[in-house]
Amino acid sequence: MSETDEAPAAPARLRRALPHSRRGRLLLISALALALAGTGLGTWAADTWPWPKDRYCWGAWEKDSGPDFLGDEAFGDDDDGSRTSKETAPTRERPTGRCEVAIASDYKSSYDGDKVTTDQQVTVEYGPVPKAAEARLAMVQDGFLGGDMAPLPDGLPGTVNGRRGLLVLPKSCDTQDGRPTVVTMEASGTYTSGPSYTQNDPADLGGAWEAAVLLVAAANRGMAAAGCAPDEPLKVSSPLYDLPGRQERLFSTSADVCGIRGLHLDTKDIEDQTGAVTRDLQTCSVRGDRDGVPYLELAMVAHPRLAAVFDGIAGRRPAARGWRGTGTIGDKHAIVRADCAGRPATFLMGASTDPGHLAAFANAAAARLGCAPIAPEGATR
């Protein structure tokens, strides 16, 4: 038998359809690739062959996949802008990690010809909360429990806005000494024009809901790398509810701050902002109306996993005579933990050192939840 006899000839219809030239074969391959693009297989092929798209933050985010900082929009008028990334993934042996996506552009303004430079970053950190009480309070409360934050959707334990977010991971990721592991994300950056003008210009996360999606995607990748991922990945599917209110300037020292009766401050040069008001979370922030410097930060946390962030740092004694539960009132932060409506609730204060501010807030939150006052009568004066 000859070599031509070993393989049966193609049917006539197929032989007529097959290209005989090199150009024809290339056209056929291109047509097949385009046909696959409309299928799930095509999506996979487009991402992996022959030119895979860049991925960032342990593979959680893909170039051109939504928010501006992942697309060419991040570069503005600069055709030569750059996007770079640095990352260290968590492992089973070392369950901490960090990733940073940096966007840089440098161009001349079409308006006045000045040199314009933007440097922006999106940073994600994976790891357990600090052991020391003061460090833990500063990390969580000062950045992620302000009146400008919204609770994560779908019951996820954490908070988010258009610039940052925090997610407490499942108990399977806790350290051996019981500290929860958290994932935090923050956008930052500066815009400089000419020799002297600079302003804050954080990377664009696309809004609070999009930021939640980015945060959860990074958390899933981090947990997989650390070997503590749950059977089903965490996901964001619902809209964001309980969005923060507007910043409101206070024109009188007798005004109720954040709508809390009896919570009065001794200055008018401030703005307050009421955040979430739910059974799991209530927040209030007060800042200087000119400089934006924090003046008072208050939070009530009753979501079990979010409250677990503060386990072990409320002490064993009441915060002061007559107060329920346990707690400490320090120079920069205060924490009180007490049973309220059938579960532990944690009451936090930052920036202020006046226990009367915490007393007014804690008692108002407790009354809203339907439990006994936290501070004794007279502590709010």
N, C-alpha and C positions, 0 to 999 in steps of 0.2 A: 504494500500500500504506500502511495506517495504521501508527502507532507500535506499536499492539498486535499488528500482524501481523509485525513485524520479528523478534521473539523467540518461539520456540516455547513453548507452555505446558508447565509442569511436569507430569509424569505424575500421575495422580490420587492414587496412593499417597503420593508425595512432597508433593503439595499438602496432603493431610490432615495430614502430619507437621509441616509448617512452621508456626511460631507466627505469629499475625496481630497480636498486641499487642506493645507495647514491653516489657512485663514478661515476656512469653513469650520474646522474643528474648534478653533478658538471662539468663533461665534456661537457654536453649540454650547461650549462650556459657559460662556457669558449668559446665554439664555437660561441654562439650567440654574445658574446662581441667582438670576433674577426671579425665577419661578420659586426657588426655595425661600427667597426673602419674605414671601407672604405667609410662610408657615412657621411653626415653632422651631423646626430644624433650621429654617433660614435665619431666624433671630440668633440662634446659637452660632451658626456659621458666620454670620456677619460680624459677631463679636470675637471670633477666634481664628478665622481664616479668611484671607491671608494676612490681614492687618488687625490684630486685636486692639481694642480701645484701652487707653490708660485707665488703671483703677487705683484707688487711693484708700487709705485707712484700713489696712489689712484686707483689701479687696472689697470693702463694703460699698464704696461709691465709684461710679463710672463716669468718665469724661462725657460731657454733653448730656447728662441724665437728669436735668431739671434746674436746680438753683443756678443763678448766674455765676457763682464762683467756680463752678465746674465747666462753664462754657466760655466761648470767646467774648461774651458780654462783659466779663470781668476786666477786660483790657481797655475798655472805653475806645478812645480814638487811636490807641497805640497798636499798630500792626505787629510790633516786635515784643509785645509783652510775654512774660514767662510764667509758667506754673510749675512749681517744684514740690516735692514731698519728702518728708523724713518720717520714719516710723520705726518703732520697736514693738513687736507684737508680744502680748502676754503668753506665757507657757505654763504648763502644769507645775514646773519647779519654781517659776518666778511669775506669779499671777499679777503682774503689773505691766502696763504698756502705755505707749504714747504715740500719737500720730499728728502730723501737722502738714496742712496744705497751704503753701504760700503763693500769693499772686503779686507780681511786681510789674509795673509799667512806667515808662519814662518817655514823655513826648512834649511838644510845644503846643501851647494853647492856641486854638484857632481864633480866639477873641483878642488877646493882647500879646501873643507871642511868648509869654512867660513859660519857663520850663515847669512842667507838671509831673510830679512823681507820686505814685500810689504804692503803698506797701500794705498788703492785707494778709491775714492769716485766719485759718480755722483750725483750732486745736482740740483734740480729743484725748482725754486721760482715763485710763482704766486702772482701778486699784482699790484697796480697802480704805475706809475712812481712817484718819489718824487716831492714834491711841490717846494722846493728850486731849483733855476736855476742851481747853481754850482753842487749840488748833482745829479741832473738829467743828466747834461752833463757828469759828471764823470761816472755815472752808465752805460749810453748807449754808449757814444762815446769811452771811454777808453777800453771797453771790446768787443764791438760788431760791430763797424764800422771801423775796421782796414783793411789794405790792404790784410790781410790773410783771409778775410771773403767772402763768395759768397752769392748772393741773394737767398732766399728761392725759390723753384720751384713753378709753378702753380700760379704765381702772388701773393703768400702769402706775407704779409708785414713783412719782417724780414731778418735776415742773419744767416749763419751757416758755420761751418767748422768741422773738425774731432774732435774738443775738446769742442766746445761750440755753443750755438745758442740763438737767440732772436726772438720771435714772438709777434707782436702787435695784440691784440684780436679785434673782431668786436666792433663797436660803442655801441652795446647793453651792453657791459661790462664796459663802461666808468663810472667813478665816477660821483657823483652829480655835482661836480665843473668842470667836463669836462676833467679830466685827463684820458688818455688811460690806460688800464690794459695790462700788458705784462707778458709773460712767458719766463723765461730764464733758460738755462740748461748749466752746466759746469762740465767737467771731470777734476779731479785733482788726485794727488797721489805722493808717493815717493817710491824709491827702495833703500834699504840699504844693503850693503854687508860688513861683517866684522866690525871692531870697528870704521872705519873712513870714509868709502866711501858711499856717498848718492847722488842720482840724482833724478830729476823730472821723474815721471813715471805715467802719467795720465791713468785712466781707459780707456779701449779700447771701443769706441763707434761704431766701424766698418766702419768708413769713414763718409764723409760729408753727403751723401745722407741718410745713415742709421740714422745719428744723426738727420736729418730733420724729419724722420719718428717718432723717439722717441719723439722729441719735440712736434710735432703736436698731437701725441697720448696723451701725458700728458696734453696738452692744452685742448683737447676735454673733458677729465675727469674733469679737473679743472673747466671749464665753466659749465658743467652739475651740479657739486656740488654747484657752486655759483649761479645757476639759471639764467644764461645769455647766454646759448648755442644757436647758430643759429638753424634754422629748419633742415639744413643739416650739418652733421659734417664736419669739415675741413679735407682735405686729401692731401696726397702727391702722385702723380701719374707720374709726368714727371721727366726726368733726370735733374741734375743740369747743368745749363749753366753759362757762364760768370765766370769761375773759376779763382781764383787769379793767377797772374804770379809768377815767381820765384823771390826769393830775389836776388838782384844784388848789388855787391859791387861798390861803386863810387870811382874812382881813381883820380878824379879831382874836384876842387871846382867850375869849370865852367861847369860841367856836368848838364844836365837838369834832375832834380829829377822826378821820375815817368813819364818821357817822357813829362813833362810840360815845354814848352818853357819859359825861363826866371825865372824858379824856381831854384835858386842856393843856396847852403848852404856853410858855411865857414869852413867846415871840410871834410877830406877824409876818416875818420875812421868810415864810416857808410855804411849801406845797405838800399836800398829802395825796396819797393814791391808795385806794382800796383794791386789793386783789381778790383772790378767791374767797368766797363765803359759802362753804359747804360743810357737811358733817365730818369730812376728812381733813379739811384744810381751811384756814382763815389767815389772811395776811394784810398787813398795813405798813406803808412806808411814808416817811416824812423826810423831805430834803430841802435844803436852802433854795429859794426861788431864783436866786441869781447865780450861785456857784454849783448847784446840784449836789453839794456835799451831804451825805446821810446825816440826819438829825435824830431819827428814831426808826427802828425796825422792829416789828412785832409779828409773831406768827403763833398759831395754834395748829399742831399736827396730831391727827388721830388715825390716819391711815397706818395700819399695822407695820407694813414694810418700810414706809417712809419714817415712821416714828422709831423703828429699830435702829436707825442711824444714830440716835441719841441714847441708846441703851448703855447703862453703866456709868454715865457721867453726871447724873442728877444728884448724886450723893445719897446719904441714908437719913438725913435729918431735914426737917422743914426749912424752907428758904429763910423764914423769919418767924417770930413768935405769932402763933395764931393761924399761920398758913397751912392749908391742907397739902398732903403729899410730901414729896422731898424736893430739894433743889438748892441752888446756890445763886447768889446775886453778887457778881464780880464787878470789876472796874469797867470792862468793855462788853460783857455779855451776862445775861441771866438766863437760867433754865429752871423750870418747875415742872414736875410730873405728878399727876394725880389721877385717880379714877374719875371718870365722867361718863355718864350715860352707859354704863356697863363695860367700858374699856378704858385703857390708859390713854390719857391725852398729855401732850407735851406743850408747854407754853414757853415761848422764847422772846428775849428782848436783846437788841443790839443797838449800839451807838449811844443811847442814853444810859445814865447811871442812876436814874430816879426810880426806885421801886414802886412809887405810886403810879407811874405810867404802866408798868406791867400789871399791877393790881387791877386797874380800871379795865384794861384789855382782857385779862384772864377772867374776871368776873362777868364781863359782858358776853364773852364767848361761852362760858359755862352756862349762863342763863339761856342763851340761844339753844344750847344742846340739851337743856333740861336737867341740869345737875346743880349741886350745891355750890355756893361761891368758893373760889380758890383762896382769896385773900380775906382777912377779917374786915369788918366794918371799920372805917376810918383809915385803912391803909392807902386808900386812893387820894387822901388829902395831903 
